[in-house]
């Protein structure tokens, strides 16, 4: 016996206790739900509701004698045309119970005859069902429609006190499920922000009697969601940045990247041209995950457009970088002392420069004689230069001979990648003591 039937029996016996206006019922069943009638007057009977498939007759009733006596049973069925109960079947086996099965919807009455006397009981049965279907009739880049239908019979019995028909309220409920999540409680629902993955949706239709039907439909995703990350978003110019495409459901080879010019540069251009800006886009890149080098200093906005092409639609999604790619402005920093004594610390005179494109470093003694010069018209980052170009630093020697401790002079000049001219000069101390 399944759980639903056990629940039905439990509710039936609870009904006996909680409904004092209902006569003592000697008719039982394994119905999914047993409820009381709502006659306009008189003693109420019970209605046995069985859940099943359409055209299935799984209703059955069992009559019992009082105290388990042997007896005979005469069953009758309600005839709506005549408004009376007519013969249905009889059971003269002498048992204490009698069961009738495969019943059609309607009212049934049994006369039980035993040694203790004769009793008559009445009950109604319904073969209830719910059939459901689900479909997605409409889908575009912005939403799709979940549409369901269901078929379920009306449950109508007769008020035996007045002879009028009474329809039971089934309290139908519908819900659309995505796994364990309820996405809607309306049978035709427009779903916005469609998922980027193919998704199964289930329509669940149920009533208060515990009858339920499900229908599945699959949403085939035609949308995309643009996502990306960057290897770094700030540093010295030229700044190389790797863009990692993490978009969902986009078409490979269809991604478009927009890198916008520095905002200050745009403002300067606008001011110089009566508010007219030629183009705010620095470059447009067609690549899944590009690598781009920001040659000049500035703050750059980045946009990714992801595309998904289906049979009837081409869907786009756009994502802007949160913040900016910042290639730092140029500057030069010169130390005021260095100690080329071979101890591994501060043994080289290093002029630090940042985001410079052109630079010239000149070092003089106190009499104005040039001791060291290094110049580059295509500087590629300070760290790279210091590591790969020995001439970019001074080791405190001239012609392989060490210079004496004292005061020396420098001149640093050049042009930054922000097109700013940079020049600084001054003196520094050379010490050789440990």
C-alpha positions as a printed Julia matrix, in Angstrom:
434×3 Matrix{Float64}:
   0.0     0.0     0.0
   1.55    3.35   -0.97
   1.97    6.34    1.33
  -0.75    8.39   -0.33
  -3.31    5.67    0.31
  -2.21    5.35    3.94
  -2.6     9.1     4.34
  -6.07    8.85    2.79
  -7.12    6.21    5.29
  -5.7     8.22    8.18
  -7.63   11.31    7.11
 -10.76    9.21    6.76
 -10.59    8.01   10.38
  -9.69   11.53   11.58
 -12.84   12.64    9.76
 -14.9    10.27   11.83
 -13.69   11.94   14.99
 -13.65   15.59   13.86
 -17.03   15.67   12.08
 -19.75   14.91   14.63
 -22.52   15.73   12.14
 -21.45   12.82    9.92
 -23.06    9.49   10.55
 -20.97    6.5    11.7
 -19.4     5.3     8.45
 -18.99    1.59    7.83
 -17.6     2.22    4.32
 -13.82    2.5     4.0
 -11.39    2.81    1.1
  -7.78    3.35    0.15
  -8.59    6.7    -1.46
  -5.98    9.44   -1.65
  -8.35   11.77    0.17
 -11.65   11.36    2.04
 -13.75   14.45    2.72
 -17.24   15.17    3.91
 -20.16   16.08    1.72
 -21.8    19.49    2.01
 -25.48   18.59    1.87
 -27.84   21.45    2.62
 -29.26   19.47    5.56
 -29.31   16.1     7.24
 -26.57   13.62    7.96
 -23.42   14.05    5.82
 -21.68   11.27    3.93
 -18.09   10.84    2.83
 -16.51   11.45   -0.58
 -13.59    9.21   -1.55
 -11.22   10.76   -4.1
  -8.8     8.5    -5.97
  -5.84    9.87   -7.94
  -4.96    8.13  -11.17
  -4.66    8.48  -14.92
  -7.3     9.69  -17.31
  -9.94    6.99  -18.08
  -8.55    4.85  -15.26
 -11.1     3.39  -12.83
  -9.26    2.67   -9.63
 -11.99    3.61   -7.19
 -13.16    0.94   -4.75
 -15.24    0.8    -1.56
 -15.33   -1.68    1.3
 -18.32   -2.18    3.6
 -18.03   -3.74    7.06
 -20.52   -5.3     9.42
 -20.7    -4.12   12.99
 -18.51   -6.09   15.41
 -17.16   -8.3    12.59
 -20.36  -10.33   12.25
 -21.15  -12.45    9.23
 -23.59  -10.75    6.96
 -24.93  -10.04    3.5
 -24.36   -6.89    1.42
 -26.53   -5.28   -1.21
 -24.87   -2.45   -3.18
 -26.77    0.28   -5.03
 -25.61    3.11   -7.33
 -27.13    6.58   -7.52
 -29.05    7.27  -10.73
 -28.98   10.99  -11.48
 -31.81   10.73  -13.99
 -34.25    9.23  -11.49
 -32.74   10.8    -8.39
 -32.68    7.45   -6.62
 -30.35    4.54   -5.85
 -30.72    1.43   -8.03
 -29.35   -2.09   -7.66
 -25.64   -2.47   -8.43
 -24.48   -5.8    -6.94
 -24.94   -8.15   -3.99
 -22.62  -10.19   -1.8
 -24.17  -13.16   -0.02
 -20.91  -14.89    0.93
 -21.48  -14.42    4.65
 -18.23  -12.53    5.21
 -17.86   -9.55    7.49
 -16.66   -7.3     4.61
 -17.58   -6.68    1.0
 -15.59   -4.76   -1.6
 -16.65   -3.33   -4.95
 -13.92   -2.21   -7.38
 -13.32   -0.51  -10.75
 -16.05    1.93   -9.89
 -17.25    4.79  -12.03
 -17.75    8.2   -10.49
 -20.91    8.52   -8.47
 -22.79    7.72   -5.29
 -22.94    4.23   -3.82
 -25.12    2.84   -1.04
 -24.82   -0.47    0.76
 -27.38   -2.27    2.9
 -25.63   -4.51    5.44
 -27.71   -7.29    7.02
 -26.35   -9.23   10.01
 -27.6   -10.89   13.18
 -27.49   -7.56   15.0
 -29.76   -5.94   12.46
 -29.76   -4.02    9.2
 -27.75   -0.86    8.46
 -27.48    1.35    5.35
 -24.45    3.5     4.46
 -23.77    5.89    1.58
 -20.54    7.17   -0.01
 -19.38    8.98   -3.14
 -16.34    8.13   -5.23
 -14.37   10.02   -7.89
 -11.65    8.85  -10.2
  -9.63   12.05  -10.24
  -6.72   12.84  -12.54
  -4.55   15.71  -13.78
  -2.87   15.71  -17.2
  -0.28   18.42  -17.88
   1.76   19.6   -20.86
   4.58   22.14  -21.08
   6.14   24.11  -23.92
   8.27   27.16  -24.69
   6.46   28.92  -27.53
   8.54   32.12  -27.49
  12.2    32.83  -26.88
  14.42   35.82  -27.68
  17.5    37.58  -26.33
  15.66   39.14  -23.41
  13.15   36.56  -22.21
  11.32   33.34  -22.95
   7.84   32.05  -22.19
   6.95   28.98  -20.16
   3.47   27.87  -21.18
   1.56   25.01  -19.64
  -1.84   23.4   -20.0
  -3.65   20.88  -17.88
  -6.79   18.79  -18.02
  -8.67   17.65  -14.94
 -12.32   16.57  -14.48
 -14.97   18.4   -12.51
 -16.02   16.55   -9.37
 -19.81   16.94   -9.1
 -22.06   15.03   -6.73
 -25.71   15.44   -5.72
 -27.06   17.09   -2.58
 -29.26   14.21   -1.39
 -31.28   16.66    0.71
 -32.19   19.02   -2.15
 -31.37   17.04   -5.28
 -29.11   19.88   -6.52
 -25.66   19.28   -8.0
 -22.66   20.33   -5.91
 -19.2    20.9    -7.41
 -16.11   20.38   -5.28
 -13.46   23.08   -5.29
 -10.22   21.33   -6.22
  -8.01   24.32   -5.36
  -5.67   23.73   -8.28
  -2.11   25.01   -7.83
   0.56   25.34  -10.52
   4.27   26.03  -10.22
   7.26   26.01  -12.53
  10.37   24.44  -11.07
  14.04   24.75  -11.95
  15.39   21.87   -9.92
  14.3    22.63   -6.35
  13.65   26.3    -7.06
  10.19   27.69   -7.81
  10.52   30.18  -10.68
   6.83   30.98  -11.16
   3.34   30.13   -9.94
   1.58   31.28  -13.09
   0.85   28.73  -15.8
   1.94   31.07  -18.6
   5.01   32.95  -17.43
   7.52   35.2   -19.14
  10.99   34.58  -17.74
  13.44   37.47  -18.0
  17.23   37.26  -17.81
  17.38   33.81  -19.48
  20.11   31.41  -18.32
  23.21   30.9   -20.44
  22.94   27.12  -20.12
  20.32   24.74  -21.46
  17.9    24.32  -18.57
  15.1    21.86  -17.8
  11.9    23.29  -16.32
   9.12   21.23  -14.75
   5.47   22.23  -14.59
   3.81   20.8   -11.46
   0.01   20.9   -11.22
  -1.66   19.68   -8.03
  -4.96   19.86   -6.19
  -6.03   19.71   -2.56
  -6.72   15.97   -2.8
  -3.05   15.18   -3.38
  -3.43   14.47   -7.08
  -0.5    15.79   -9.1
   0.93   15.85  -12.61
   4.3    16.95  -13.98
   5.45   17.98  -17.45
   9.01   18.81  -18.48
  10.33   21.18  -21.1
  13.91   22.16  -21.96
  15.01   25.72  -22.57
  17.76   25.78  -25.21
  19.83   28.83  -24.38
  20.4    31.41  -27.11
  21.88   34.1   -24.84
  25.37   34.89  -23.64
  26.88   36.65  -20.65
  30.05   38.68  -21.08
  32.72   38.11  -18.42
  36.47   38.71  -18.35
  39.42   39.32  -16.07
  42.75   41.11  -16.56
  46.26   40.07  -15.63
  46.84   43.5   -14.08
  45.1    46.82  -14.14
  47.93   49.19  -13.32
  51.65   49.6   -13.82
  54.38   51.34  -15.73
  53.88   52.22  -19.37
  54.33   50.41  -21.68
  51.94   48.14  -19.77
  51.2    44.7   -21.22
  47.83   43.34  -20.16
  46.39   39.88  -20.83
  42.59   39.8   -21.09
  41.13   36.42  -20.11
  37.71   35.84  -21.61
  35.37   34.08  -19.13
  32.13   34.7   -21.01
  29.31   32.17  -20.83
  27.79   30.66  -23.96
  29.46   33.07  -26.37
  30.57   32.04  -29.87
  34.31   31.58  -30.31
  35.78   34.02  -32.79
  32.89   36.48  -32.35
  34.18   38.48  -29.38
  34.82   42.22  -29.74
  36.99   44.26  -27.39
  36.86   48.04  -27.2
  39.68   49.98  -25.56
  38.81   53.62  -25.02
  41.23   56.5   -24.98
  42.4    58.23  -21.83
  39.63   60.47  -20.52
  41.94   63.44  -19.96
  43.16   63.14  -23.53
  39.57   63.17  -24.77
  38.83   66.27  -22.68
  41.88   68.07  -24.07
  40.86   67.2   -27.61
  37.31   68.35  -26.97
  38.51   71.66  -25.53
  40.78   72.25  -28.52
  38.04   71.47  -31.06
  34.98   73.32  -29.73
  33.62   70.29  -27.95
  34.06   67.9   -30.89
  35.8    64.58  -30.24
  36.93   62.59  -33.25
  36.68   59.15  -31.67
  36.74   57.92  -28.08
  37.86   54.42  -29.13
  41.61   53.82  -29.08
  41.44   50.37  -30.66
  38.94   47.6   -31.44
  40.23   44.04  -31.12
  38.63   40.89  -32.57
  40.02   38.08  -30.43
  38.83   35.62  -27.82
  41.47   36.53  -25.21
  43.79   39.27  -26.48
  47.07   40.61  -25.12
  47.45   44.36  -25.5
  50.24   46.76  -24.61
  49.3    50.24  -23.43
  52.2    52.22  -24.83
  51.34   55.55  -23.26
  50.41   56.69  -19.78
  46.73   57.16  -19.05
  43.52   55.69  -17.69
  41.78   53.39  -20.15
  38.27   51.96  -20.09
  37.71   48.5   -21.61
  34.5    46.93  -22.93
  33.84   43.35  -24.04
  30.95   42.41  -26.33
  30.03   38.72  -26.35
  27.88   37.34  -29.16
  25.68   34.24  -29.51
  24.22   33.41  -32.93
  21.22   31.05  -33.19
  18.8    30.22  -35.98
  16.54   33.24  -35.53
  18.46   35.59  -33.23
  21.84   37.11  -32.62
  22.15   37.97  -28.94
  24.74   40.27  -27.39
  25.94   41.03  -23.91
  28.29   43.81  -22.9
  30.57   44.16  -19.9
  32.73   47.14  -18.96
  35.84   46.72  -16.87
  35.17   47.77  -13.29
  37.52   50.72  -13.01
  40.34   51.46  -15.44
  43.56   50.11  -16.83
  46.0    52.67  -15.44
  49.39   53.1   -17.12
  51.2    55.4   -14.7
  52.47   58.86  -15.56
  56.2    59.44  -15.98
  58.65   60.49  -13.28
  62.36   60.35  -12.49
  63.91   59.66   -9.08
  67.64   60.16   -8.42
  69.45   58.99   -5.25
  71.7    61.41   -3.34
  74.27   58.83   -2.27
  75.73   55.47   -3.31
  78.46   53.23   -1.93
  80.33   51.18   -4.58
  82.37   49.24   -2.0
  81.57   45.71   -3.15
  79.37   44.75   -0.22
  76.42   43.97   -2.51
  74.33   46.86   -1.21
  73.91   50.13   -3.07
  76.97   49.34   -5.23
  75.49   51.04   -8.31
  74.21   54.51   -8.95
  70.71   53.82  -10.27
  68.44   56.53  -11.59
  64.91   55.25  -11.29
  62.56   56.32  -14.05
  58.94   55.4   -14.57
  56.88   55.33  -17.8
  59.65   57.05  -19.77
  60.03   56.65  -23.52
  63.23   58.62  -24.02
  65.91   59.24  -21.38
  69.51   60.46  -21.12
  71.55   60.13  -17.94
  74.8    62.12  -17.63
  77.22   62.03  -14.67
  79.98   64.67  -14.1
  82.74   65.26  -11.64
  83.07   68.56   -9.79
  85.05   70.08  -12.65
  82.33   69.31  -15.21
  84.01   66.36  -16.87
  81.59   63.73  -18.18
  82.23   60.4   -16.49
  79.23   58.35  -17.66
  76.43   58.77  -20.2
  73.58   56.48  -21.12
  70.8    57.33  -23.54
  67.79   55.49  -25.01
  65.07   56.59  -27.38
  62.89   53.54  -26.79
  62.8    52.69  -23.12
  60.84   49.54  -22.28
  60.12   49.68  -18.53
  62.56   50.57  -15.78
  63.01   47.05  -14.39
  63.69   45.55  -17.82
  66.22   48.24  -18.62
  68.15   47.94  -15.36
  68.35   44.16  -15.74
  69.24   43.99  -19.44
  71.26   47.14  -20.14
  74.38   47.41  -17.92
  75.09   50.89  -19.25
  71.88   52.21  -17.71
  73.58   52.27  -14.28
  76.98   53.57  -13.1
  79.28   51.39  -11.04
  81.49   54.28   -9.83
  84.32   53.53  -12.28
  85.77   55.29  -15.3
  87.82   53.24  -17.73
  87.85   50.41  -15.24
  89.33   52.58  -12.52
  87.43   53.44   -9.35
  86.52   57.04   -8.75
  87.49   58.77   -5.57
  84.89   59.46   -2.9
  83.3    62.85   -3.07
  80.56   64.9    -4.65
  79.41   64.24   -8.22
  76.76   65.77  -10.4
  74.03   64.42  -12.63
  71.65   65.6   -15.34
  68.66   63.45  -16.29
  66.42   64.49  -19.15
  63.91   62.83  -21.44
  60.28   62.45  -22.47
  57.67   60.36  -20.73
  55.05   58.15  -22.3
  52.56   60.8   -21.27
  54.51   63.13  -23.64
  55.72   65.19  -20.68
  59.31   66.47  -20.84
  61.26   65.47  -17.74
  64.51   67.1   -16.6
  66.25   67.07  -13.25
  69.78   67.79  -12.09
  71.73   67.89   -8.86
  74.56   66.33   -6.86
  75.13   63.09   -4.98
  77.81   61.66   -2.7
  80.03   58.67   -3.48
  81.32   56.82   -0.41
  83.6    53.77   -0.38
  83.96   53.12    3.3
  82.68   49.84    4.71
